[in-house]
């Protein structure tokens, strides 16, 4: 149902989220899911309600955001 992603150190999932949404992609930053110390570079991807053909396009959009902003 979910895949966890950890961005490189120094990047925060909350900071990249508006850029992802601008590309038609959304994810959930991982911070709210930690009971103890948080890990800001984490994010959660949900695949449970999407058709496989939609997931491919969604991941392409997310990859573009990462290529552009994770330098």
N, C-alpha and C positions, 0 to 999 in steps of 0.2 A: 504494500500500500504506500509506503514512503521510502525515500532514499535520502540519506544524510550526506551533505556535502560540506567540506571544510575548505574555505578559501585560504590563500596564503596568509601568513602572519602579517598583521598591520592593516588588513582589510576587514571591514565590518559589513555584515549582511544587511543591516538596516540602511547603511549609506548607499548601497547599490540597488536597493529595492525600487526607488523611483525611476532609475534608468531601465530596469527590467520592465516595469509597468509601461513605460513609454514605448517599449518594443513589443507590447502585447503579451508579456509574460509576467507571471506572479509566482512568488514562493513565500514561505513562512520563515522569517529569521529564527534561528535556533534558540536564541537567548531565553524566550519565555518557557522553554521546555526543560531547563536545568533547575534542579532542586537546590544545588549547591553553587559552587563557583561557576560563573557563566563563561562561555566561549564565543565571543562576538563574531568570529569569522564563520560560524556554522549556519547552515540553512537546511530547511526540510522541503523536499519536493514530494508532491502527492501525485500518484498515478492512478489511484483507485477509481476515479470517475471520468477518466479520459480514454477515448478510443486510441488505439495504437497509431493511427495515421495523424491524429492531432498531437500526440506526444512528440513525434519526430519534428514537426514544425516548431513546437514549443521549445524543444531542446536546442534547435538551431538558433532561435532568437536569444535564448539564454547564453549560448556559446558566443554569439556576437557581442553581447553585453560584456561578458568576461574578457574577450579579446581586446575590447576597446578600453575597459576600465581597470583591468588587472595588469598593469605594466610596471 
